[in-house]
Amino acid sequence: MAINFDQALGIHPQALAMHEKRSALIAANLANADTPNYKARDMDFKSLLKQSMPGAPSIERTQAGHFAPQPELDARVMYRNPTQVSLDGNTVEEHSEQARYAENAVQYQASLRFINGSFSDLMTALRGQ
C-alpha cells in the first residue's frame, strides 16, 4: 500500500510556505520602519491557504489579451492601512508588526509540530509498534 503524503500531512506543508513568506514580508516592514513613504505589506493568510489547497478553483485566462494568473504569492500581497497616519507617509507601526511577527512565528512552529507528529505516526505505523 502506497503512502499518500498529501493526505498524511494535510495543509501543513502549504501553511509552512505561507508563514515563511509572511515572515519575510513582516521583517521587511520592520526593516523599513524609518523609510519615508514606505507602505507596510501583508498577506491574507486564510484566503491564500484556501487557494493553495488541492481541489481549490483555479483562475484561468479566457481571452488571449488577458493577463495570465500569477502562481507566486507576491501577486496576493496587499498593503496595510495604518491606524495612525505618519507625517512622512510611512505606514509601518512597529508595535503592531512585532506582534504580527511573533504570532506568525508561533503559527509556523505549530505547523512544524503537526508535521512532526504526522511523520511520527507514519513511522509508528511502518514499524508496527
TIMI-2910 file (N, C-alpha, C, CB; in pm, 1 decimal, decimal comma, always signed):
<rs>
+----------+----------+----------+----------+----------+----------+----------+----------+----------+----------+----------+----------+------+
!      n_x !      n_y !      n_z !     ca_x !     ca_y !     ca_z !      c_x !      c_y !      c_z !     cb_x !     cb_y !     cb_z ! resn !
+----------+----------+----------+----------+----------+----------+----------+----------+----------+----------+----------+----------+------+
!    +84,4 !   -117,9 !     +0,0 !     +0,0 !     +0,0 !     +0,0 !    +89,1 !   +124,3 !     +0,0 !    -96,1 !     -0,3 !   +122,4 !  Met !
!    +61,2 !   +215,8 !    -88,4 !   +140,9 !   +337,6 !   -101,2 !    +98,2 !   +440,5 !     +2,2 !   +128,3 !   +396,0 !   -242,4 !  Ala !
!   +195,1 !   +520,3 !    +45,8 !   +167,0 !   +627,5 !   +141,3 !   +138,6 !   +754,7 !    +63,6 !   +285,7 !   +648,1 !   +240,6 !  Ile !
!    +27,3 !   +816,2 !    +92,2 !     -8,5 !   +943,1 !    +29,8 !    +28,6 !  +1055,1 !   +127,3 !   -161,8 !   +947,8 !     -7,6 !  Asn !
!   +138,7 !  +1124,4 !    +98,9 !   +185,7 !  +1228,1 !   +190,4 !    +91,7 !  +1348,4 !   +193,8 !   +325,3 !  +1272,9 !   +150,8 !  Phe !
!    +21,8 !  +1373,4 !    +82,7 !    -73,4 !  +1484,9 !    +83,2 !   -183,2 !  +1461,5 !   +185,8 !   -134,7 !  +1504,3 !    -56,2 !  Asp !
!   -231,0 !  +1338,1 !   +194,2 !   -332,9 !  +1307,2 !   +294,3 !   -273,6 !  +1299,4 !   +433,4 !   -402,2 !  +1176,7 !   +260,6 !  Gln !
!   -153,0 !  +1246,5 !   +444,1 !    -91,2 !  +1228,5 !   +576,1 !    -53,4 !  +1361,5 !   +640,6 !    +32,5 !  +1140,4 !   +564,3 !  Ala !
!     -6,3 !  +1456,3 !   +560,4 !    +41,7 !  +1582,8 !   +616,1 !    -63,3 !  +1692,6 !   +615,0 !   +162,1 !  +1629,1 !   +540,2 !  Leu !
!   -167,7 !  +1677,6 !   +537,2 !   -274,2 !  +1777,1 !   +533,7 !   -227,9 !  +1909,6 !   +474,2 !   -328,0 !  +1799,8 !   +673,0 !  Gly !
!   -272,8 !  +2018,1 !   +534,2 !   -243,2 !  +2151,8 !   +481,6 !   -112,1 !  +2209,6 !   +534,7 !   -356,3 !  +2245,9 !   +515,2 !  Ile !
!    -47,0 !  +2138,3 !   +622,0 !    +67,3 !  +2197,1 !   +693,2 !   +188,3 !  +2229,7 !   +606,0 !   +110,3 !  +2104,7 !   +800,5 !  His !
!   +223,2 !  +2151,3 !   +502,9 !   +334,1 !  +2196,1 !   +416,6 !   +304,8 !  +2329,3 !   +346,7 !   +364,1 !  +2089,7 !   +311,6 !  Pro !
!   +180,0 !  +2347,3 !   +300,6 !   +143,1 !  +2474,4 !   +238,1 !   +143,3 !  +2586,0 !   +341,9 !     +4,7 !  +2464,0 !   +170,6 !  Gln !
!    +98,7 !  +2554,3 !   +462,8 !    +96,9 !  +2655,1 !   +569,5 !   +238,5 !  +2701,2 !   +602,5 !    +28,7 !  +2599,1 !   +696,1 !  Ala !
!   +334,6 !  +2608,8 !   +604,0 !   +473,8 !  +2647,3 !   +631,0 !   +524,3 !  +2746,1 !   +526,7 !   +564,5 !  +2523,1 !   +633,9 !  Leu !
!   +495,1 !  +2718,7 !   +400,0 !   +539,8 !  +2808,8 !   +293,0 !   +475,4 !  +2946,3 !   +307,3 !   +506,8 !  +2749,3 !   +154,9 !  Ala !
!   +347,5 !  +2948,4 !   +342,4 !   +277,9 !  +3076,5 !   +360,0 !   +334,8 !  +3154,0 !   +479,5 !   +126,6 !  +3053,0 !   +379,4 !  Met !
!   +358,6 !  +3085,3 !   +589,9 !   +414,9 !  +3152,0 !   +707,7 !   +555,1 !  +3204,5 !   +678,9 !   +418,2 !  +3055,8 !   +827,4 !  His !
!   +632,0 !  +3129,9 !   +600,9 !   +766,4 !  +3175,3 !   +565,6 !   +761,0 !  +3303,7 !   +483,9 !   +840,9 !  +3066,4 !   +487,8 !  Glu !
!   +671,9 !  +3308,4 !   +386,2 !   +658,2 !  +3428,2 !   +302,6 !   +608,2 !  +3546,3 !   +385,8 !   +561,7 !  +3401,4 !   +184,7 !  Lys !
!   +510,9 !  +3519,6 !   +474,1 !   +457,2 !  +3627,6 !   +557,8 !   +564,4 !  +3679,3 !   +653,1 !   +333,8 !  +3578,9 !   +637,5 !  Arg !
!   +647,1 !  +3590,1 !   +705,0 !   +755,4 !  +3630,7 !   +793,9 !   +852,0 !  +3725,2 !   +721,3 !   +830,8 !  +3506,7 !   +846,9 !  Ser !
!   +882,0 !  +3694,1 !   +596,9 !   +971,7 !  +3780,5 !   +519,4 !   +908,1 !  +3918,0 !   +495,3 !  +1007,0 !  +3713,9 !   +384,5 !  Ala !
!   +777,5 !  +3920,7 !   +469,1 !   +709,7 !  +4049,2 !   +448,2 !   +711,1 !  +4134,3 !   +574,4 !   +565,5 !  +4026,4 !   +402,9 !  Leu !
!   +681,3 !  +4073,0 !   +687,7 !   +677,1 !  +4147,9 !   +813,6 !   +816,9 !  +4195,4 !   +852,1 !   +617,2 !  +4061,3 !   +926,6 !  Ile !
!   +917,6 !  +4111,4 !   +826,9 !  +1055,3 !  +4152,1 !   +855,4 !  +1095,6 !  +4271,2 !   +767,9 !  +1152,3 !  +4033,9 !   +833,0 !  Ala !
!  +1052,5 !  +4270,3 !   +642,8 !  +1081,3 !  +4384,3 !   +555,0 !  +1010,9 !  +4509,8 !   +604,9 !  +1038,3 !  +4353,6 !   +410,3 !  Ala !
!   +889,9 !  +4494,6 !   +655,8 !   +819,4 !  +4609,3 !   +713,1 !   +897,1 !  +4667,0 !   +830,3 !   +678,4 !  +4569,2 !   +757,8 !  Asn !
!   +942,8 !  +4578,8 !   +919,2 !  +1017,6 !  +4624,7 !  +1036,5 !  +1149,6 !  +4690,8 !   +996,1 !  +1044,7 !  +4507,2 !  +1131,5 !  Leu !
!  +1214,2 !  +4635,2 !   +894,9 !  +1341,6 !  +4692,1 !   +850,0 !  +1322,9 !  +4831,1 !   +788,6 !  +1408,0 !  +4598,9 !   +748,3 !  Ala !
!  +1205,2 !  +4858,0 !   +734,3 !  +1178,4 !  +4986,0 !   +669,3 !  +1090,4 !  +5077,3 !   +753,4 !  +1113,3 !  +4962,9 !   +535,5 !  Asn !
!  +1091,1 !  +5057,6 !   +883,2 !  +1005,1 !  +5136,4 !   +971,8 !  +1038,9 !  +5285,7 !   +967,8 !  +1016,9 !  +5085,0 !  +1114,5 !  Ala !
!  +1162,1 !  +5320,2 !   +934,0 !  +1202,3 !  +5460,7 !   +930,1 !  +1217,7 !  +5514,4 !   +788,1 !  +1331,7 !  +5478,5 !  +1004,6 !  Asp !
!  +1177,7 !  +5437,2 !   +688,0 !  +1190,4 !  +5479,4 !   +549,4 !  +1069,5 !  +5564,6 !   +510,1 !  +1203,9 !  +5356,9 !   +455,9 !  Thr !
!  +1092,8 !  +5688,7 !   +467,1 !   +979,1 !  +5773,0 !   +427,6 !   +900,1 !  +5711,2 !   +311,9 !  +1028,3 !  +5913,0 !   +387,9 !  Pro !
!   +770,2 !  +5722,2 !   +320,2 !   +675,9 !  +5675,2 !   +218,1 !   +675,9 !  +5523,5 !   +196,8 !   +706,8 !  +5742,3 !    +88,2 !  Asn !
!   +734,2 !  +5447,2 !   +288,0 !   +728,1 !  +5301,4 !   +276,6 !   +588,5 !  +5255,9 !   +318,8 !   +839,0 !  +5232,5 !   +364,2 !  Tyr !
!   +531,2 !  +5166,5 !   +241,8 !   +397,2 !  +5114,9 !   +270,2 !   +408,8 !  +4972,9 !   +324,4 !   +307,5 !  +5118,1 !   +142,9 !  Lys !
!   +355,4 !  +4948,9 !   +443,0 !   +358,4 !  +4817,1 !   +505,3 !   +276,6 !  +4719,2 !   +422,2 !   +304,8 !  +4823,5 !   +650,1 !  Ala !
!   +330,0 !  +4598,5 !   +406,6 !   +263,4 !  +4496,1 !   +326,9 !   +236,7 !  +4373,1 !   +412,7 !   +348,3 !  +4458,9 !   +203,4 !  Arg !
!   +135,6 !  +4298,7 !   +372,7 !    +99,9 !  +4175,0 !   +441,8 !    +18,0 !  +4089,8 !   +346,3 !    +20,8 !  +4203,8 !   +573,9 !  Asp !
!    -16,8 !  +3971,4 !   +389,3 !    -99,7 !  +3883,5 !   +307,5 !   -214,6 !  +3829,9 !   +391,3 !    -16,2 !  +3767,5 !   +248,7 !  Met !
!   -323,6 !  +3799,4 !   +324,3 !   -439,8 !  +3740,4 !   +390,1 !   -416,9 !  +3590,1 !   +394,1 !   -574,4 !  +3776,7 !   +315,7 !  Asp !
!   -370,6 !  +3541,0 !   +507,2 !   -326,7 !  +3402,8 !   +520,1 !   -439,4 !  +3304,0 !   +491,7 !   -271,0 !  +3379,0 !   +658,7 !  Phe !
!   -557,5 !  +3328,3 !   +545,0 !   -667,9 !  +3233,0 !   +528,1 !   -706,2 !  +3215,6 !   +381,7 !   -789,6 !  +3278,7 !   +607,8 !  Lys !
!   -719,1 !  +3326,3 !   +309,3 !   -758,0 !  +3314,5 !   +168,6 !   -646,9 !  +3251,7 !    +85,2 !   -794,3 !  +3451,8 !   +112,0 !  Ser !
!   -520,6 !  +3281,4 !   +116,4 !   -409,0 !  +3220,5 !    +44,0 !   -404,2 !  +3070,2 !    +66,1 !   -276,9 !  +3283,5 !    +86,9 !  Leu !
!   -426,8 !  +3028,2 !   +188,3 !   -422,0 !  +2886,3 !   +219,4 !   -536,0 !  +2812,1 !   +150,7 !   -427,9 !  +2864,5 !   +370,6 !  Leu !
!   -652,6 !  +2872,5 !   +148,1 !   -766,1 !  +2810,3 !    +78,8 !   -736,4 !  +2794,3 !    -70,5 !   -894,4 !  +2894,3 !    +98,9 !  Lys !
!   -672,1 !  +2894,3 !   -129,9 !   -640,2 !  +2888,4 !   -272,2 !   -532,0 !  +2786,3 !   -303,3 !   -597,0 !  +3024,3 !   -320,8 !  Gln !
!   -442,7 !  +2760,4 !   -208,5 !   -333,3 !  +2667,7 !   -234,2 !   -371,1 !  +2522,4 !   -208,4 !   -215,0 !  +2704,3 !   -149,5 !  Ser !
!   -487,1 !  +2500,5 !   -150,7 !   -531,1 !  +2364,9 !   -120,2 !   -560,7 !  +2288,5 !   -249,2 !   -655,5 !  +2367,6 !    -29,3 !  Met !
!   -532,7 !  +2157,2 !   -249,0 !   -570,1 !  +2076,8 !   -365,6 !   -721,7 !  +2079,0 !   -383,4 !   -519,1 !  +1930,8 !   -350,7 !  Pro !
!   -765,4 !  +2091,9 !   -507,5 !   -908,0 !  +2096,2 !   -536,3 !   -966,7 !  +2236,0 !   -532,4 !   -980,8 !  +2010,0 !   -440,1 !  Gly !
!   -885,3 !  +2335,8 !   -499,7 !   -934,6 !  +2473,3 !   -497,6 !   -956,8 !  +2520,2 !   -641,0 !   -835,0 !  +2567,5 !   -423,3 !  Ala !
!  -1057,4 !  +2603,5 !   -663,6 !  -1079,8 !  +2650,7 !   -800,5 !   -961,6 !  +2734,3 !   -847,9 !  -1210,1 !  +2732,7 !   -809,2 !  Pro !
!   -919,8 !  +2710,2 !   -969,6 !   -806,2 !  +2784,6 !  -1022,7 !   -854,7 !  +2893,1 !  -1118,3 !   -707,6 !  +2690,0 !  -1093,9 !  Ser !
!   -773,0 !  +2994,4 !  -1132,6 !   -804,3 !  +3105,1 !  -1221,5 !   -748,6 !  +3070,7 !  -1359,5 !   -745,4 !  +3240,7 !  -1167,6 !  Ile !
!   -830,6 !  +3089,5 !  -1460,7 !   -786,0 !  +3061,0 !  -1596,1 !   -803,1 !  +3185,0 !  -1682,6 !   -863,8 !  +2941,8 !  -1655,7 !  Glu !
!   -719,1 !  +3193,7 !  -1785,1 !   -726,3 !  +3304,3 !  -1879,5 !   -824,7 !  +3266,2 !  -1989,7 !   -585,2 !  +3338,2 !  -1938,5 !  Arg !
!   -928,7 !  +3345,9 !  -2007,9 !  -1032,3 !  +3314,0 !  -2105,4 !  -1014,7 !  +3386,6 !  -2238,0 !  -1166,6 !  +3346,6 !  -2048,4 !  Thr !
!   -936,2 !  +3493,4 !  -2239,6 !   -910,3 !  +3569,5 !  -2361,6 !   -759,5 !  +3584,8 !  -2378,1 !   -980,6 !  +3709,1 !  -2357,4 !  Gln !
!   -714,5 !  +3587,3 !  -2502,2 !   -570,6 !  +3599,6 !  -2527,7 !   -514,0 !  +3730,6 !  -2475,1 !   -542,8 !  +3588,4 !  -2676,4 !  Ala !
!   -595,0 !  +3836,4 !  -2470,0 !   -548,6 !  +3966,5 !  -2424,1 !   -544,1 !  +3981,6 !  -2273,0 !   -635,3 !  +4072,0 !  -2480,4 !  Gly !
!   -598,4 !  +3885,6 !  -2198,7 !   -598,3 !  +3893,5 !  -2052,3 !   -461,3 !  +3857,0 !  -1996,0 !   -706,0 !  +3800,8 !  -1993,3 !  His !
!   -432,1 !  +3910,4 !  -1879,2 !   -308,2 !  +3874,3 !  -1811,6 !   -318,7 !  +3731,6 !  -1760,3 !   -277,5 !  +3972,2 !  -1695,7 !  Phe !
!   -208,7 !  +3660,3 !  -1765,7 !   -205,8 !  +3524,1 !  -1712,5 !   -202,0 !  +3530,4 !  -1560,4 !    -83,6 !  +3444,7 !  -1767,6 !  Ala !
!   -267,7 !  +3436,0 !  -1491,8 !   -262,7 !  +3435,7 !  -1345,1 !   -121,3 !  +3410,8 !  -1296,1 !   -357,7 !  +3329,5 !  -1287,6 !  Pro !
!    -86,6 !  +3474,8 !  -1187,6 !    +47,1 !  +3461,1 !  -1131,1 !    +46,9 !  +3350,7 !  -1025,1 !    +95,2 !  +3595,6 !  -1070,3 !  Gln !
!   +132,5 !  +3249,9 !  -1038,7 !   +135,3 !  +3143,3 !   -939,1 !   +206,6 !  +3183,0 !   -810,4 !   +201,3 !  +3022,1 !   -997,0 !  Pro !
!   +285,3 !  +3287,7 !   -815,0 !   +360,9 !  +3328,7 !   -697,6 !   +273,2 !  +3397,4 !   -594,5 !   +473,5 !  +3420,4 !   -737,9 !  Glu !
!   +315,6 !  +3391,4 !   -470,5 !   +242,7 !  +3457,3 !   -363,5 !   +253,7 !  +3608,5 !   -370,4 !   +292,2 !  +3409,0 !   -230,4 !  Leu !
!   +354,2 !  +3660,4 !   -439,3 !   +372,5 !  +3804,6 !   -449,0 !   +250,7 !  +3873,1 !   -510,7 !   +496,8 !  +3836,1 !   -530,7 !  Asp !
!   +178,5 !  +3802,6 !   -596,6 !    +62,7 !  +3861,6 !   -661,0 !    -49,7 !  +3887,2 !   -560,9 !    +13,8 !  +3771,6 !   -773,1 !  Ala !
!    -44,0 !  +3822,9 !   -445,3 !   -150,7 !  +3835,4 !   -346,4 !   -109,2 !  +3919,1 !   -225,1 !   -194,5 !  +3698,0 !   -300,8 !  Arg !
!     +0,3 !  +3987,2 !   -235,8 !    +46,5 !  +4072,6 !   -127,2 !    -34,1 !  +4201,9 !   -128,7 !   +199,0 !  +4101,8 !   -139,7 !  Val !
!    -79,1 !  +4242,5 !    -11,0 !   -162,1 !  +4362,2 !     -0,7 !    -92,6 !  +4465,6 !    +86,8 !   -301,6 !  +4327,9 !    +56,1 !  Met !
!   -136,3 !  +4589,2 !    +75,9 !    -85,9 !  +4695,7 !   +161,0 !   -177,3 !  +4709,8 !   +282,0 !    -75,8 !  +4829,4 !    +83,2 !  Tyr !
!   -117,8 !  +4741,8 !   +394,1 !   -193,4 !  +4754,9 !   +518,3 !   -224,7 !  +4901,3 !   +544,6 !   -115,4 !  +4694,4 !   +636,6 !  Arg !
!   -345,0 !  +4927,3 !   +591,3 !   -383,9 !  +5062,6 !   +631,1 !   -340,5 !  +5086,1 !   +775,7 !   -538,0 !  +5083,8 !   +615,2 !  Asn !
!   -272,2 !  +5197,1 !   +801,1 !   -228,0 !  +5223,2 !   +938,1 !   -343,4 !  +5270,9 !  +1026,3 !   -115,8 !  +5327,0 !   +938,3 !  Pro !
!   -327,9 !  +5251,1 !  +1155,4 !   -428,5 !  +5302,5 !  +1248,4 !   -404,2 !  +5448,7 !  +1278,9 !   -428,7 !  +5221,6 !  +1377,9 !  Thr !
!   -278,6 !  +5493,2 !  +1261,7 !   -245,5 !  +5633,8 !  +1283,3 !   -155,8 !  +5681,3 !  +1169,0 !   -175,6 !  +5654,5 !  +1421,6 !  Gln !
!   -189,4 !  +5791,9 !  +1110,2 !   -116,3 !  +5845,9 !   +996,4 !    +15,1 !  +5907,4 !  +1043,1 !   -201,4 !  +5950,4 !   +921,6 !  Val !
!   +122,9 !  +5885,4 !   +965,5 !   +251,0 !  +5946,8 !   +998,9 !   +279,0 !  +6061,8 !   +902,4 !   +365,6 !  +5842,1 !   +994,2 !  Ser !
!   +361,6 !  +6154,1 !   +944,6 !   +392,1 !  +6271,6 !   +862,4 !   +476,7 !  +6238,7 !   +740,8 !   +462,6 !  +6375,1 !   +945,3 !  Leu !
!   +561,2 !  +6135,0 !   +750,9 !   +649,0 !  +6102,3 !   +638,9 !   +587,5 !  +6003,2 !   +541,2 !   +778,3 !  +6047,0 !   +690,5 !  Asp !
!   +462,5 !  +5961,9 !   +560,2 !   +394,8 !  +5872,0 !   +467,9 !   +423,5 !  +5724,3 !   +491,3 !   +432,4 !  +5907,1 !   +329,5 !  Gly !
!   +500,3 !  +5691,5 !   +593,6 !   +531,6 !  +5552,9 !   +625,7 !   +412,7 !  +5492,1 !   +699,9 !   +662,3 !  +5542,9 !   +711,0 !  Asn !
!   +371,0 !  +5371,9 !   +659,0 !   +255,2 !  +5307,9 !   +722,4 !   +293,8 !  +5194,7 !   +816,8 !   +161,9 !  +5254,8 !   +616,7 !  Thr !
!   +422,8 !  +5179,3 !   +847,0 !   +467,2 !  +5073,0 !   +938,2 !   +445,7 !  +5118,3 !  +1082,1 !   +617,1 !  +5036,8 !   +913,9 !  Val !
!   +378,5 !  +5036,5 !  +1159,1 !   +360,8 !  +5059,0 !  +1302,6 !   +435,0 !  +4946,4 !  +1373,9 !   +207,2 !  +5063,2 !  +1343,7 !  Glu !
!   +551,0 !  +4981,9 !  +1429,5 !   +643,1 !  +4880,3 !  +1480,4 !   +581,0 !  +4785,9 !  +1581,8 !   +761,1 !  +4946,4 !  +1542,0 !  Glu !
!   +504,7 !  +4839,4 !  +1676,4 !   +446,5 !  +4752,8 !  +1778,8 !   +350,0 !  +4651,3 !  +1717,4 !   +374,0 !  +4836,9 !  +1884,3 !  His !
!   +274,3 !  +4692,7 !  +1618,2 !   +182,4 !  +4600,8 !  +1550,4 !   +258,6 !  +4497,2 !  +1468,5 !    +86,1 !  +4678,6 !  +1459,9 !  Ser !
!   +363,2 !  +4541,5 !  +1401,0 !   +443,6 !  +4449,1 !  +1319,9 !   +512,4 !  +4345,0 !  +1407,7 !   +548,5 !  +4526,5 !  +1238,2 !  Glu !
!   +564,3 !  +4387,5 !  +1522,0 !   +630,0 !  +4293,1 !  +1612,3 !   +530,9 !  +4189,5 !  +1664,6 !   +695,1 !  +4367,6 !  +1729,4 !  Gln !
!   +409,9 !  +4233,2 !  +1694,7 !   +306,8 !  +4139,6 !  +1741,1 !   +269,5 !  +4041,5 !  +1629,8 !   +181,4 !  +4216,5 !  +1789,0 !  Ala !
!   +256,1 !  +4090,5 !  +1507,7 !   +223,7 !  +4002,9 !  +1395,0 !   +337,1 !  +3904,2 !  +1367,8 !   +195,0 !  +4086,1 !  +1269,1 !  Arg !
!   +459,9 !  +3951,2 !  +1380,6 !   +575,1 !  +3863,7 !  +1358,2 !   +577,0 !  +3751,2 !  +1462,2 !   +707,3 !  +3944,9 !  +1363,7 !  Tyr !
!   +553,3 !  +3785,1 !  +1587,4 !   +551,5 !  +3683,8 !  +1693,3 !   +437,3 !  +3584,3 !  +1672,0 !   +538,2 !  +3750,7 !  +1831,3 !  Ala !
!   +319,9 !  +3635,4 !  +1636,5 !   +205,9 !  +3547,4 !  +1611,0 !   +235,3 !  +3452,7 !  +1494,4 !    +79,6 !  +3630,4 !  +1581,6 !  Glu !
!   +294,7 !  +3504,9 !  +1388,1 !   +329,4 !  +3423,4 !  +1273,1 !   +432,7 !  +3316,7 !  +1310,1 !   +382,3 !  +3511,5 !  +1160,3 !  Asn !
!   +528,7 !  +3351,6 !  +1394,4 !   +630,3 !  +3254,9 !  +1437,2 !   +567,3 !  +3140,8 !  +1517,0 !   +738,6 !  +3324,6 !  +1521,5 !  Ala !
!   +471,2 !  +3172,1 !  +1602,8 !   +402,5 !  +3067,9 !  +1680,4 !   +324,1 !  +2976,4 !  +1587,2 !   +307,9 !  +3131,0 !  +1786,0 !  Val !
!   +256,7 !  +3033,8 !  +1488,3 !   +180,9 !  +2952,6 !  +1393,9 !   +273,1 !  +2865,4 !  +1308,0 !    +95,3 !  +3042,3 !  +1304,6 !  Gln !
!   +390,2 !  +2916,2 !  +1272,7 !   +489,1 !  +2838,4 !  +1197,9 !   +534,4 !  +2718,8 !  +1281,4 !   +610,8 !  +2926,8 !  +1158,7 !  Tyr !
!   +564,2 !  +2744,3 !  +1408,3 !   +605,2 !  +2636,1 !  +1497,5 !   +494,8 !  +2531,8 !  +1514,1 !   +644,4 !  +2692,4 !  +1633,7 !  Gln !
!   +370,7 !  +2574,8 !  +1520,7 !   +258,7 !  +2481,7 !  +1533,7 !   +249,8 !  +2391,4 !  +1410,5 !   +126,3 !  +2558,5 !  +1553,6 !  Ala !
!   +265,4 !  +2449,2 !  +1292,2 !   +262,1 !  +2368,3 !  +1170,3 !   +377,0 !  +2268,2 !  +1167,7 !   +268,0 !  +2458,1 !  +1046,5 !  Ser !
!   +494,4 !  +2310,9 !  +1212,6 !   +607,6 !  +2218,1 !  +1220,8 !   +578,5 !  +2103,2 !  +1316,2 !   +733,7 !  +2291,7 !  +1265,4 !  Leu !
!   +515,9 !  +2132,6 !  +1427,8 !   +482,6 !  +2026,7 !  +1524,2 !   +379,2 !  +1929,7 !  +1467,9 !   +430,4 !  +2088,1 !  +1654,4 !  Arg !
!   +281,1 !  +1982,6 !  +1394,3 !   +182,3 !  +1894,6 !  +1332,0 !   +248,3 !  +1802,0 !  +1229,9 !    +71,7 !  +1977,5 !  +1264,5 !  Phe !
!   +340,2 !  +1856,0 !  +1149,5 !   +410,6 !  +1772,9 !  +1051,7 !   +496,5 !  +1668,9 !  +1122,6 !   +497,8 !  +1860,0 !   +958,9 !  Ile !
!   +566,0 !  +1709,9 !  +1227,3 !   +647,7 !  +1616,8 !  +1304,1 !   +562,1 !  +1504,2 !  +1361,4 !   +721,1 !  +1690,4 !  +1416,8 !  Asn !
!   +445,4 !  +1539,3 !  +1414,9 !   +355,6 !  +1437,9 !  +1468,5 !   +306,0 !  +1343,1 !  +1361,4 !   +238,5 !  +1503,1 !  +1536,5 !  Gly !
!   +278,4 !  +1396,1 !  +1242,7 !   +232,9 !  +1311,2 !  +1132,7 !   +341,6 !  +1213,1 !  +1091,2 !   +190,7 !  +1396,7 !  +1012,7 !  Ser !
!   +466,7 !  +1260,0 !  +1083,7 !   +575,8 !  +1169,6 !  +1049,3 !   +598,9 !  +1066,2 !  +1159,6 !   +704,0 !  +1248,8 !  +1023,6 !  Phe !
!   +583,5 !  +1106,4 !  +1284,0 !   +596,9 !  +1010,2 !  +1394,6 !   +490,1 !   +902,4 !  +1384,9 !   +587,3 !  +1081,9 !  +1530,9 !  Ser !
!   +367,8 !   +942,9 !  +1352,4 !   +260,0 !   +845,3 !  +1336,0 !   +287,6 !   +751,2 !  +1221,3 !   +127,6 !   +915,4 !  +1314,0 !  Asp !
!   +339,3 !   +805,0 !  +1109,7 !   +372,5 !   +719,8 !   +994,9 !   +483,2 !   +621,4 !  +1029,6 !   +414,6 !   +805,3 !   +875,0 !  Leu !
!   +583,6 !   +668,4 !  +1103,2 !   +693,7 !   +579,2 !  +1142,3 !   +643,5 !   +468,3 !  +1236,0 !   +806,9 !   +660,0 !  +1211,1 !  Met !
!   +554,0 !   +501,7 !  +1325,6 !   +495,5 !   +402,1 !  +1414,3 !   +417,3 !   +299,5 !  +1335,2 !   +405,6 !   +468,4 !  +1517,7 !  Thr !
!   +342,4 !   +344,4 !  +1235,8 !   +264,0 !   +253,1 !  +1153,3 !   +355,6 !   +162,4 !  +1071,2 !   +169,8 !   +331,7 !  +1060,7 !  Ala !
!   +465,5 !   +216,1 !  +1020,0 !   +557,8 !   +135,1 !   +939,4 !   +632,4 !    +32,3 !  +1024,6 !   +658,4 !   +225,5 !   +867,5 !  Leu !
!   +668,4 !    +71,0 !  +1144,3 !   +739,4 !    -21,3 !  +1233,6 !   +645,4 !   -124,9 !  +1293,9 !   +809,0 !    +56,1 !  +1345,1 !  Arg !
!   +518,8 !    -91,0 !  +1303,0 !   +421,7 !   -183,1 !  +1361,5 !   +428,9 !   -190,2 !  +1511,6 !   +440,6 !   -318,9 !  +1305,7 !  Gly !
!   +470,3 !    -83,2 !  +1574,9 !   +483,4 !    -83,0 !  +1720,6 !   +367,8 !    -14,8 !  +1785,4 !   +611,1 !    -16,7 !  +1763,1 !  Gln !
+----------+----------+----------+----------+----------+----------+----------+----------+----------+----------+----------+----------+------+
</rs>
